[in-house]
Amino acid sequence: MNKLIYISAPWCGPCRQFGPIMDKVSNTIPVQKMDADDNQEELAPYNIRSIPTVIKVNGSGGEISRFSGVKTEQEVINFYNN
């Protein structure tokens, strides 16, 4: 099953803005939240360059697609469904 990995950090202003949107999305879509600072080793294969970043992955953790920056709830749902 596909899921979204949401990478953010507590010190990141856009992340604080986007966090509540991702909380809503997680009510209907599987979302794994990861702190960019605390999970550097686990996130290394994804080569994160900016936050917030959302990565759509398959059941094996393979990347399907990604976006960076703040989106609306509907934009995130559309991203997941496409």
PyMOL Python script that loads the backbone (N, CA, C, O; Angstrom):
from pymol import cmd

cmd.read_pdbstr("""\
ATOM      1  N   MET A   1       0.836  -1.182   0.000  1.00  0.00           N
ATOM      2  CA  MET A   1       0.000   0.000   0.000  1.00  0.00           C
ATOM      3  C   MET A   1       0.881   1.246   0.000  1.00  0.00           C
ATOM      4  O   MET A   1       1.869   1.314   0.731  1.00  0.00           O
ATOM      5  N   ASN A   2       0.525   2.218  -0.812  1.00  0.00           N
ATOM      6  CA  ASN A   2       1.255   3.479  -0.857  1.00  0.00           C
ATOM      7  C   ASN A   2       1.008   4.278   0.412  1.00  0.00           C
ATOM      8  O   ASN A   2      -0.025   4.136   1.066  1.00  0.00           O
ATOM      9  N   LYS A   3       1.983   5.125   0.747  1.00  0.00           N
ATOM     10  CA  LYS A   3       1.820   6.048   1.868  1.00  0.00           C
ATOM     11  C   LYS A   3       2.600   7.309   1.549  1.00  0.00           C
ATOM     12  O   LYS A   3       3.387   7.356   0.603  1.00  0.00           O
ATOM     13  N   LEU A   4       2.362   8.337   2.368  1.00  0.00           N
ATOM     14  CA  LEU A   4       3.093   9.581   2.247  1.00  0.00           C
ATOM     15  C   LEU A   4       4.068   9.689   3.412  1.00  0.00           C
ATOM     16  O   LEU A   4       3.708   9.424   4.559  1.00  0.00           O
ATOM     17  N   ILE A   5       5.291  10.074   3.114  1.00  0.00           N
ATOM     18  CA  ILE A   5       6.258  10.410   4.159  1.00  0.00           C
ATOM     19  C   ILE A   5       6.334  11.925   4.192  1.00  0.00           C
ATOM     20  O   ILE A   5       6.670  12.567   3.197  1.00  0.00           O
ATOM     21  N   TYR A   6       6.015  12.489   5.356  1.00  0.00           N
ATOM     22  CA  TYR A   6       6.017  13.938   5.534  1.00  0.00           C
ATOM     23  C   TYR A   6       7.253  14.311   6.332  1.00  0.00           C
ATOM     24  O   TYR A   6       7.369  13.951   7.503  1.00  0.00           O
ATOM     25  N   ILE A   7       8.182  15.035   5.702  1.00  0.00           N
ATOM     26  CA  ILE A   7       9.440  15.413   6.341  1.00  0.00           C
ATOM     27  C   ILE A   7       9.376  16.891   6.696  1.00  0.00           C
ATOM     28  O   ILE A   7       9.130  17.747   5.845  1.00  0.00           O
ATOM     29  N   SER A   8       9.605  17.166   7.980  1.00  0.00           N
ATOM     30  CA  SER A   8       9.540  18.541   8.460  1.00  0.00           C
ATOM     31  C   SER A   8      10.517  18.718   9.619  1.00  0.00           C
ATOM     32  O   SER A   8      11.258  17.799   9.966  1.00  0.00           O
ATOM     33  N   ALA A   9      10.507  19.909  10.211  1.00  0.00           N
ATOM     34  CA  ALA A   9      11.321  20.188  11.392  1.00  0.00           C
ATOM     35  C   ALA A   9      10.601  21.239  12.227  1.00  0.00           C
ATOM     36  O   ALA A   9       9.924  22.107  11.677  1.00  0.00           O
ATOM     37  N   PRO A  10      10.739  21.172  13.552  1.00  0.00           N
ATOM     38  CA  PRO A  10      10.028  22.110  14.424  1.00  0.00           C
ATOM     39  C   PRO A  10      10.432  23.577  14.214  1.00  0.00           C
ATOM     40  O   PRO A  10       9.631  24.474  14.475  1.00  0.00           O
ATOM     41  N   TRP A  11      11.642  23.828  13.755  1.00  0.00           N
ATOM     42  CA  TRP A  11      12.139  25.196  13.575  1.00  0.00           C
ATOM     43  C   TRP A  11      11.721  25.803  12.233  1.00  0.00           C
ATOM     44  O   TRP A  11      11.971  26.983  11.988  1.00  0.00           O
ATOM     45  N   CYS A  12      11.095  25.017  11.369  1.00  0.00           N
ATOM     46  CA  CYS A  12      10.744  25.428  10.005  1.00  0.00           C
ATOM     47  C   CYS A  12       9.367  26.094   9.984  1.00  0.00           C
ATOM     48  O   CYS A  12       8.360  25.458  10.294  1.00  0.00           O
ATOM     49  N   GLY A  13       9.328  27.384   9.614  1.00  0.00           N
ATOM     50  CA  GLY A  13       8.062  28.116   9.561  1.00  0.00           C
ATOM     51  C   GLY A  13       7.031  27.500   8.626  1.00  0.00           C
ATOM     52  O   GLY A  13       5.898  27.263   9.046  1.00  0.00           O
ATOM     53  N   PRO A  14       7.389  27.229   7.357  1.00  0.00           N
ATOM     54  CA  PRO A  14       6.416  26.597   6.456  1.00  0.00           C
ATOM     55  C   PRO A  14       5.944  25.227   6.977  1.00  0.00           C
ATOM     56  O   PRO A  14       4.798  24.840   6.751  1.00  0.00           O
ATOM     57  N   CYS A  15       6.817  24.505   7.665  1.00  0.00           N
ATOM     58  CA  CYS A  15       6.433  23.202   8.228  1.00  0.00           C
ATOM     59  C   CYS A  15       5.351  23.387   9.292  1.00  0.00           C
ATOM     60  O   CYS A  15       4.399  22.608   9.358  1.00  0.00           O
ATOM     61  N   ARG A  16       5.499  24.416  10.120  1.00  0.00           N
ATOM     62  CA  ARG A  16       4.490  24.685  11.159  1.00  0.00           C
ATOM     63  C   ARG A  16       3.158  25.054  10.521  1.00  0.00           C
ATOM     64  O   ARG A  16       2.101  24.720  11.056  1.00  0.00           O
ATOM     65  N   GLN A  17       3.200  25.736   9.388  1.00  0.00           N
ATOM     66  CA  GLN A  17       1.979  26.094   8.662  1.00  0.00           C
ATOM     67  C   GLN A  17       1.341  24.850   8.029  1.00  0.00           C
ATOM     68  O   GLN A  17       0.118  24.711   8.022  1.00  0.00           O
ATOM     69  N   PHE A  18       2.166  23.961   7.507  1.00  0.00           N
ATOM     70  CA  PHE A  18       1.697  22.790   6.761  1.00  0.00           C
ATOM     71  C   PHE A  18       1.307  21.620   7.678  1.00  0.00           C
ATOM     72  O   PHE A  18       0.523  20.757   7.282  1.00  0.00           O
ATOM     73  N   GLY A  19       1.846  21.592   8.879  1.00  0.00           N
ATOM     74  CA  GLY A  19       1.593  20.484   9.807  1.00  0.00           C
ATOM     75  C   GLY A  19       0.120  20.185  10.032  1.00  0.00           C
ATOM     76  O   GLY A  19      -0.283  19.028   9.911  1.00  0.00           O
ATOM     77  N   PRO A  20      -0.711  21.191  10.359  1.00  0.00           N
ATOM     78  CA  PRO A  20      -2.142  20.914  10.580  1.00  0.00           C
ATOM     79  C   PRO A  20      -2.840  20.359   9.342  1.00  0.00           C
ATOM     80  O   PRO A  20      -3.769  19.560   9.460  1.00  0.00           O
ATOM     81  N   ILE A  21      -2.400  20.777   8.160  1.00  0.00           N
ATOM     82  CA  ILE A  21      -2.982  20.251   6.920  1.00  0.00           C
ATOM     83  C   ILE A  21      -2.648  18.761   6.800  1.00  0.00           C
ATOM     84  O   ILE A  21      -3.512  17.951   6.463  1.00  0.00           O
ATOM     85  N   MET A  22      -1.395  18.408   7.076  1.00  0.00           N
ATOM     86  CA  MET A  22      -1.005  16.998   6.993  1.00  0.00           C
ATOM     87  C   MET A  22      -1.693  16.171   8.086  1.00  0.00           C
ATOM     88  O   MET A  22      -1.977  14.991   7.879  1.00  0.00           O
ATOM     89  N   ASP A  23      -1.962  16.779   9.240  1.00  0.00           N
ATOM     90  CA  ASP A  23      -2.720  16.077  10.287  1.00  0.00           C
ATOM     91  C   ASP A  23      -4.111  15.708   9.774  1.00  0.00           C
ATOM     92  O   ASP A  23      -4.585  14.596  10.004  1.00  0.00           O
ATOM     93  N   LYS A  24      -4.770  16.651   9.073  1.00  0.00           N
ATOM     94  CA  LYS A  24      -6.098  16.367   8.504  1.00  0.00           C
ATOM     95  C   LYS A  24      -6.008  15.271   7.454  1.00  0.00           C
ATOM     96  O   LYS A  24      -6.823  14.349   7.441  1.00  0.00           O
ATOM     97  N   VAL A  25      -5.011  15.371   6.570  1.00  0.00           N
ATOM     98  CA  VAL A  25      -4.834  14.387   5.503  1.00  0.00           C
ATOM     99  C   VAL A  25      -4.637  12.996   6.096  1.00  0.00           C
ATOM    100  O   VAL A  25      -5.115  12.008   5.537  1.00  0.00           O
ATOM    101  N   SER A  26      -3.935  12.916   7.225  1.00  0.00           N
ATOM    102  CA  SER A  26      -3.618  11.616   7.823  1.00  0.00           C
ATOM    103  C   SER A  26      -4.861  10.903   8.360  1.00  0.00           C
ATOM    104  O   SER A  26      -4.784   9.731   8.727  1.00  0.00           O
ATOM    105  N   ASN A  27      -6.003  11.593   8.411  1.00  0.00           N
ATOM    106  CA  ASN A  27      -7.250  10.938   8.817  1.00  0.00           C
ATOM    107  C   ASN A  27      -7.771   9.998   7.729  1.00  0.00           C
ATOM    108  O   ASN A  27      -8.536   9.078   8.016  1.00  0.00           O
ATOM    109  N   THR A  28      -7.357  10.229   6.477  1.00  0.00           N
ATOM    110  CA  THR A  28      -7.867   9.406   5.373  1.00  0.00           C
ATOM    111  C   THR A  28      -6.775   8.743   4.547  1.00  0.00           C
ATOM    112  O   THR A  28      -7.049   7.808   3.795  1.00  0.00           O
ATOM    113  N   ILE A  29      -5.536   9.218   4.682  1.00  0.00           N
ATOM    114  CA  ILE A  29      -4.412   8.705   3.893  1.00  0.00           C
ATOM    115  C   ILE A  29      -3.298   8.311   4.860  1.00  0.00           C
ATOM    116  O   ILE A  29      -3.052   9.035   5.825  1.00  0.00           O
ATOM    117  N   PRO A  30      -2.610   7.176   4.631  1.00  0.00           N
ATOM    118  CA  PRO A  30      -1.491   6.819   5.505  1.00  0.00           C
ATOM    119  C   PRO A  30      -0.343   7.824   5.370  1.00  0.00           C
ATOM    120  O   PRO A  30       0.204   8.015   4.285  1.00  0.00           O
ATOM    121  N   VAL A  31       0.012   8.462   6.494  1.00  0.00           N
ATOM    122  CA  VAL A  31       1.085   9.460   6.521  1.00  0.00           C
ATOM    123  C   VAL A  31       2.074   9.071   7.615  1.00  0.00           C
ATOM    124  O   VAL A  31       1.694   8.833   8.761  1.00  0.00           O
ATOM    125  N   GLN A  32       3.332   9.012   7.243  1.00  0.00           N
ATOM    126  CA  GLN A  32       4.409   8.804   8.215  1.00  0.00           C
ATOM    127  C   GLN A  32       5.135  10.129   8.372  1.00  0.00           C
ATOM    128  O   GLN A  32       5.723  10.637   7.417  1.00  0.00           O
ATOM    129  N   LYS A  33       5.094  10.688   9.576  1.00  0.00           N
ATOM    130  CA  LYS A  33       5.761  11.965   9.836  1.00  0.00           C
ATOM    131  C   LYS A  33       7.178  11.688  10.301  1.00  0.00           C
ATOM    132  O   LYS A  33       7.415  10.826  11.146  1.00  0.00           O
ATOM    133  N   MET A  34       8.125  12.442   9.729  1.00  0.00           N
ATOM    134  CA  MET A  34       9.528  12.275  10.107  1.00  0.00           C
ATOM    135  C   MET A  34      10.171  13.637  10.295  1.00  0.00           C
ATOM    136  O   MET A  34      10.012  14.533   9.467  1.00  0.00           O
ATOM    137  N   ASP A  35      10.900  13.781  11.395  1.00  0.00           N
ATOM    138  CA  ASP A  35      11.645  15.001  11.675  1.00  0.00           C
ATOM    139  C   ASP A  35      12.953  14.947  10.893  1.00  0.00           C
ATOM    140  O   ASP A  35      13.711  13.983  11.005  1.00  0.00           O
ATOM    141  N   ALA A  36      13.215  15.981  10.103  1.00  0.00           N
ATOM    142  CA  ALA A  36      14.404  16.004   9.241  1.00  0.00           C
ATOM    143  C   ALA A  36      15.696  15.932  10.048  1.00  0.00           C
ATOM    144  O   ALA A  36      16.682  15.357   9.587  1.00  0.00           O
ATOM    145  N   ASP A  37      15.700  16.505  11.239  1.00  0.00           N
ATOM    146  CA  ASP A  37      16.904  16.507  12.072  1.00  0.00           C
ATOM    147  C   ASP A  37      17.102  15.181  12.797  1.00  0.00           C
ATOM    148  O   ASP A  37      18.224  14.684  12.895  1.00  0.00           O
ATOM    149  N   ASP A  38      16.011  14.609  13.306  1.00  0.00           N
ATOM    150  CA  ASP A  38      16.103  13.382  14.111  1.00  0.00           C
ATOM    151  C   ASP A  38      16.230  12.117  13.280  1.00  0.00           C
ATOM    152  O   ASP A  38      16.611  11.076  13.814  1.00  0.00           O
ATOM    153  N   ASN A  39      15.923  12.175  11.995  1.00  0.00           N
ATOM    154  CA  ASN A  39      15.888  10.975  11.156  1.00  0.00           C
ATOM    155  C   ASN A  39      16.798  11.085   9.939  1.00  0.00           C
ATOM    156  O   ASN A  39      16.472  10.564   8.873  1.00  0.00           O
ATOM    157  N   GLN A  40      17.924  11.752  10.089  1.00  0.00           N
ATOM    158  CA  GLN A  40      18.811  11.986   8.941  1.00  0.00           C
ATOM    159  C   GLN A  40      19.266  10.683   8.289  1.00  0.00           C
ATOM    160  O   GLN A  40      19.328  10.590   7.063  1.00  0.00           O
ATOM    161  N   GLU A  41      19.580   9.690   9.093  1.00  0.00           N
ATOM    162  CA  GLU A  41      20.080   8.428   8.543  1.00  0.00           C
ATOM    163  C   GLU A  41      19.003   7.703   7.737  1.00  0.00           C
ATOM    164  O   GLU A  41      19.266   7.225   6.634  1.00  0.00           O
ATOM    165  N   GLU A  42      17.788   7.622   8.289  1.00  0.00           N
ATOM    166  CA  GLU A  42      16.688   6.949   7.587  1.00  0.00           C
ATOM    167  C   GLU A  42      16.280   7.702   6.329  1.00  0.00           C
ATOM    168  O   GLU A  42      15.839   7.097   5.352  1.00  0.00           O
ATOM    169  N   LEU A  43      16.427   9.027   6.356  1.00  0.00           N
ATOM    170  CA  LEU A  43      16.014   9.845   5.213  1.00  0.00           C
ATOM    171  C   LEU A  43      17.104  10.000   4.157  1.00  0.00           C
ATOM    172  O   LEU A  43      16.823  10.481   3.060  1.00  0.00           O
ATOM    173  N   ALA A  44      18.331   9.608   4.456  1.00  0.00           N
ATOM    174  CA  ALA A  44      19.452   9.780   3.531  1.00  0.00           C
ATOM    175  C   ALA A  44      19.162   9.238   2.127  1.00  0.00           C
ATOM    176  O   ALA A  44      19.495   9.907   1.149  1.00  0.00           O
ATOM    177  N   PRO A  45      18.552   8.048   1.989  1.00  0.00           N
ATOM    178  CA  PRO A  45      18.302   7.535   0.631  1.00  0.00           C
ATOM    179  C   PRO A  45      17.373   8.425  -0.205  1.00  0.00           C
ATOM    180  O   PRO A  45      17.384   8.347  -1.433  1.00  0.00           O
ATOM    181  N   TYR A  46      16.579   9.262   0.451  1.00  0.00           N
ATOM    182  CA  TYR A  46      15.629  10.117  -0.265  1.00  0.00           C
ATOM    183  C   TYR A  46      16.236  11.450  -0.692  1.00  0.00           C
ATOM    184  O   TYR A  46      15.601  12.201  -1.433  1.00  0.00           O
ATOM    185  N   ASN A  47      17.462  11.763  -0.239  1.00  0.00           N
ATOM    186  CA  ASN A  47      18.180  12.957  -0.683  1.00  0.00           C
ATOM    187  C   ASN A  47      17.333  14.224  -0.533  1.00  0.00           C
ATOM    188  O   ASN A  47      17.101  14.944  -1.505  1.00  0.00           O
ATOM    189  N   ILE A  48      16.882  14.482   0.679  1.00  0.00           N
ATOM    190  CA  ILE A  48      16.033  15.639   0.967  1.00  0.00           C
ATOM    191  C   ILE A  48      16.871  16.921   0.888  1.00  0.00           C
ATOM    192  O   ILE A  48      17.921  17.021   1.522  1.00  0.00           O
ATOM    193  N   ARG A  49      16.400  17.891   0.112  1.00  0.00           N
ATOM    194  CA  ARG A  49      17.109  19.157  -0.047  1.00  0.00           C
ATOM    195  C   ARG A  49      16.362  20.340   0.560  1.00  0.00           C
ATOM    196  O   ARG A  49      16.973  21.370   0.842  1.00  0.00           O
ATOM    197  N   SER A  50      15.063  20.213   0.763  1.00  0.00           N
ATOM    198  CA  SER A  50      14.290  21.291   1.379  1.00  0.00           C
ATOM    199  C   SER A  50      13.123  20.688   2.149  1.00  0.00           C
ATOM    200  O   SER A  50      12.691  19.566   1.888  1.00  0.00           O
ATOM    201  N   ILE A  51      12.631  21.459   3.098  1.00  0.00           N
ATOM    202  CA  ILE A  51      11.473  21.019   3.863  1.00  0.00           C
ATOM    203  C   ILE A  51      10.463  22.161   3.914  1.00  0.00           C
ATOM    204  O   ILE A  51      10.854  23.327   3.843  1.00  0.00           O
ATOM    205  N   PRO A  52       9.193  21.856   4.034  1.00  0.00           N
ATOM    206  CA  PRO A  52       8.635  20.512   4.109  1.00  0.00           C
ATOM    207  C   PRO A  52       8.686  19.804   2.756  1.00  0.00           C
ATOM    208  O   PRO A  52       8.569  20.425   1.699  1.00  0.00           O
ATOM    209  N   THR A  53       8.864  18.499   2.824  1.00  0.00           N
ATOM    210  CA  THR A  53       8.814  17.646   1.644  1.00  0.00           C
ATOM    211  C   THR A  53       7.863  16.492   1.937  1.00  0.00           C
ATOM    212  O   THR A  53       7.856  15.944   3.039  1.00  0.00           O
ATOM    213  N   VAL A  54       7.068  16.133   0.947  1.00  0.00           N
ATOM    214  CA  VAL A  54       6.179  14.975   1.035  1.00  0.00           C
ATOM    215  C   VAL A  54       6.570  14.025  -0.086  1.00  0.00           C
ATOM    216  O   VAL A  54       6.634  14.405  -1.255  1.00  0.00           O
ATOM    217  N   ILE A  55       6.832  12.776   0.299  1.00  0.00           N
ATOM    218  CA  ILE A  55       7.223  11.756  -0.675  1.00  0.00           C
ATOM    219  C   ILE A  55       6.167  10.653  -0.669  1.00  0.00           C
ATOM    220  O   ILE A  55       5.830  10.108   0.382  1.00  0.00           O
ATOM    221  N   LYS A  56       5.662  10.337  -1.832  1.00  0.00           N
ATOM    222  CA  LYS A  56       4.750   9.206  -1.995  1.00  0.00           C
ATOM    223  C   LYS A  56       5.602   7.980  -2.256  1.00  0.00           C
ATOM    224  O   LYS A  56       6.383   7.951  -3.207  1.00  0.00           O
ATOM    225  N   VAL A  57       5.452   6.955  -1.402  1.00  0.00           N
ATOM    226  CA  VAL A  57       6.238   5.732  -1.540  1.00  0.00           C
ATOM    227  C   VAL A  57       5.309   4.528  -1.645  1.00  0.00           C
ATOM    228  O   VAL A  57       4.162   4.556  -1.199  1.00  0.00           O
ATOM    229  N   ASN A  58       5.851   3.459  -2.257  1.00  0.00           N
ATOM    230  CA  ASN A  58       5.089   2.213  -2.339  1.00  0.00           C
ATOM    231  C   ASN A  58       5.307   1.410  -1.057  1.00  0.00           C
ATOM    232  O   ASN A  58       5.999   1.870  -0.149  1.00  0.00           O
ATOM    233  N   GLY A  59       4.730   0.235  -0.980  1.00  0.00           N
ATOM    234  CA  GLY A  59       4.811  -0.602   0.217  1.00  0.00           C
ATOM    235  C   GLY A  59       6.221  -0.994   0.598  1.00  0.00           C
ATOM    236  O   GLY A  59       6.474  -1.322   1.757  1.00  0.00           O
ATOM    237  N   SER A  60       7.154  -0.968  -0.356  1.00  0.00           N
ATOM    238  CA  SER A  60       8.550  -1.311  -0.077  1.00  0.00           C
ATOM    239  C   SER A  60       9.381  -0.088   0.281  1.00  0.00           C
ATOM    240  O   SER A  60      10.574  -0.210   0.556  1.00  0.00           O
ATOM    241  N   GLY A  61       8.762   1.089   0.280  1.00  0.00           N
ATOM    242  CA  GLY A  61       9.487   2.314   0.585  1.00  0.00           C
ATOM    243  C   GLY A  61      10.115   2.965  -0.632  1.00  0.00           C
ATOM    244  O   GLY A  61      10.840   3.952  -0.505  1.00  0.00           O
ATOM    245  N   GLY A  62       9.844   2.419  -1.816  1.00  0.00           N
ATOM    246  CA  GLY A  62      10.378   3.004  -3.045  1.00  0.00           C
ATOM    247  C   GLY A  62       9.633   4.275  -3.420  1.00  0.00           C
ATOM    248  O   GLY A  62       8.403   4.324  -3.380  1.00  0.00           O
ATOM    249  N   GLU A  63      10.382   5.289  -3.781  1.00  0.00           N
ATOM    250  CA  GLU A  63       9.767   6.576  -4.114  1.00  0.00           C
ATOM    251  C   GLU A  63       8.986   6.507  -5.413  1.00  0.00           C
ATOM    252  O   GLU A  63       9.464   5.982  -6.419  1.00  0.00           O
ATOM    253  N   ILE A  64       7.774   7.048  -5.374  1.00  0.00           N
ATOM    254  CA  ILE A  64       6.931   7.166  -6.557  1.00  0.00           C
ATOM    255  C   ILE A  64       7.000   8.599  -7.077  1.00  0.00           C
ATOM    256  O   ILE A  64       7.234   8.823  -8.265  1.00  0.00           O
ATOM    257  N   SER A  65       6.795   9.568  -6.183  1.00  0.00           N
ATOM    258  CA  SER A  65       6.872  10.983  -6.545  1.00  0.00           C
ATOM    259  C   SER A  65       6.998  11.811  -5.274  1.00  0.00           C
ATOM    260  O   SER A  65       6.866  11.292  -4.166  1.00  0.00           O
ATOM    261  N   ARG A  66       7.256  13.110  -5.447  1.00  0.00           N
ATOM    262  CA  ARG A  66       7.422  13.995  -4.292  1.00  0.00           C
ATOM    263  C   ARG A  66       7.076  15.423  -4.654  1.00  0.00           C
ATOM    264  O   ARG A  66       7.007  15.796  -5.825  1.00  0.00           O
ATOM    265  N   PHE A  67       6.859  16.219  -3.602  1.00  0.00           N
ATOM    266  CA  PHE A  67       6.770  17.667  -3.750  1.00  0.00           C
ATOM    267  C   PHE A  67       7.354  18.308  -2.507  1.00  0.00           C
ATOM    268  O   PHE A  67       7.417  17.697  -1.440  1.00  0.00           O
ATOM    269  N   SER A  68       7.780  19.547  -2.666  1.00  0.00           N
ATOM    270  CA  SER A  68       8.274  20.339  -1.537  1.00  0.00           C
ATOM    271  C   SER A  68       7.421  21.589  -1.431  1.00  0.00           C
ATOM    272  O   SER A  68       6.883  22.078  -2.424  1.00  0.00           O
ATOM    273  N   GLY A  69       7.304  22.097  -0.216  1.00  0.00           N
ATOM    274  CA  GLY A  69       6.534  23.311   0.007  1.00  0.00           C
ATOM    275  C   GLY A  69       5.160  23.008   0.561  1.00  0.00           C
ATOM    276  O   GLY A  69       4.799  21.852   0.781  1.00  0.00           O
ATOM    277  N   VAL A  70       4.403  24.060   0.782  1.00  0.00           N
ATOM    278  CA  VAL A  70       3.083  23.974   1.390  1.00  0.00           C
ATOM    279  C   VAL A  70       2.022  23.831   0.302  1.00  0.00           C
ATOM    280  O   VAL A  70       2.046  24.545  -0.701  1.00  0.00           O
ATOM    281  N   LYS A  71       1.102  22.909   0.509  1.00  0.00           N
ATOM    282  CA  LYS A  71      -0.026  22.693  -0.393  1.00  0.00           C
ATOM    283  C   LYS A  71      -1.320  22.706   0.426  1.00  0.00           C
ATOM    284  O   LYS A  71      -1.291  22.624   1.654  1.00  0.00           O
ATOM    285  N   THR A  72      -2.441  22.809  -0.267  1.00  0.00           N
ATOM    286  CA  THR A  72      -3.737  22.702   0.410  1.00  0.00           C
ATOM    287  C   THR A  72      -4.043  21.227   0.682  1.00  0.00           C
ATOM    288  O   THR A  72      -3.411  20.333   0.120  1.00  0.00           O
ATOM    289  N   GLU A  73      -5.003  21.001   1.537  1.00  0.00           N
ATOM    290  CA  GLU A  73      -5.419  19.627   1.836  1.00  0.00           C
ATOM    291  C   GLU A  73      -5.837  18.897   0.560  1.00  0.00           C
ATOM    292  O   GLU A  73      -5.450  17.748   0.349  1.00  0.00           O
ATOM    293  N   GLN A  74      -6.622  19.558  -0.288  1.00  0.00           N
ATOM    294  CA  GLN A  74      -7.089  18.921  -1.517  1.00  0.00           C
ATOM    295  C   GLN A  74      -5.931  18.636  -2.468  1.00  0.00           C
ATOM    296  O   GLN A  74      -5.927  17.606  -3.142  1.00  0.00           O
ATOM    297  N   GLU A  75      -4.956  19.530  -2.529  1.00  0.00           N
ATOM    298  CA  GLU A  75      -3.793  19.297  -3.388  1.00  0.00           C
ATOM    299  C   GLU A  75      -3.006  18.064  -2.925  1.00  0.00           C
ATOM    300  O   GLU A  75      -2.512  17.299  -3.752  1.00  0.00           O
ATOM    301  N   VAL A  76      -2.890  17.873  -1.618  1.00  0.00           N
ATOM    302  CA  VAL A  76      -2.187  16.705  -1.097  1.00  0.00           C
ATOM    303  C   VAL A  76      -2.974  15.437  -1.414  1.00  0.00           C
ATOM    304  O   VAL A  76      -2.386  14.429  -1.806  1.00  0.00           O
ATOM    305  N   ILE A  77      -4.275  15.473  -1.251  1.00  0.00           N
ATOM    306  CA  ILE A  77      -5.115  14.310  -1.565  1.00  0.00           C
ATOM    307  C   ILE A  77      -5.008  13.974  -3.051  1.00  0.00           C
ATOM    308  O   ILE A  77      -4.886  12.803  -3.412  1.00  0.00           O
ATOM    309  N   ASN A  78      -5.052  14.990  -3.914  1.00  0.00           N
ATOM    310  CA  ASN A  78      -4.923  14.762  -5.361  1.00  0.00           C
ATOM    311  C   ASN A  78      -3.549  14.172  -5.686  1.00  0.00           C
ATOM    312  O   ASN A  78      -3.441  13.266  -6.512  1.00  0.00           O
ATOM    313  N   PHE A  79      -2.505  14.683  -5.039  1.00  0.00           N
ATOM    314  CA  PHE A  79      -1.139  14.162  -5.229  1.00  0.00           C
ATOM    315  C   PHE A  79      -1.093  12.672  -4.881  1.00  0.00           C
ATOM    316  O   PHE A  79      -0.511  11.879  -5.620  1.00  0.00           O
ATOM    317  N   TYR A  80      -1.694  12.302  -3.779  1.00  0.00           N
ATOM    318  CA  TYR A  80      -1.690  10.898  -3.343  1.00  0.00           C
ATOM    319  C   TYR A  80      -2.461  10.014  -4.336  1.00  0.00           C
ATOM    320  O   TYR A  80      -2.031   8.902  -4.643  1.00  0.00           O
ATOM    321  N   ASN A  81      -3.575  10.501  -4.823  1.00  0.00           N
ATOM    322  CA  ASN A  81      -4.455   9.703  -5.684  1.00  0.00           C
ATOM    323  C   ASN A  81      -3.975   9.602  -7.126  1.00  0.00           C
ATOM    324  O   ASN A  81      -4.483   8.770  -7.879  1.00  0.00           O
ATOM    325  N   ASN A  82      -3.021  10.416  -7.527  1.00  0.00           N
ATOM    326  CA  ASN A  82      -2.518  10.369  -8.910  1.00  0.00           C
ATOM    327  C   ASN A  82      -1.275   9.524  -9.025  1.00  0.00           C
ATOM    328  O   ASN A  82      -0.725   9.380 -10.117  1.00  0.00           O
TER     329      ASN A  82
END
""", "prot")
cmd.dss("prot")
cmd.show_as("cartoon", "prot")
cmd.util.cbc("prot")
cmd.orient("prot")
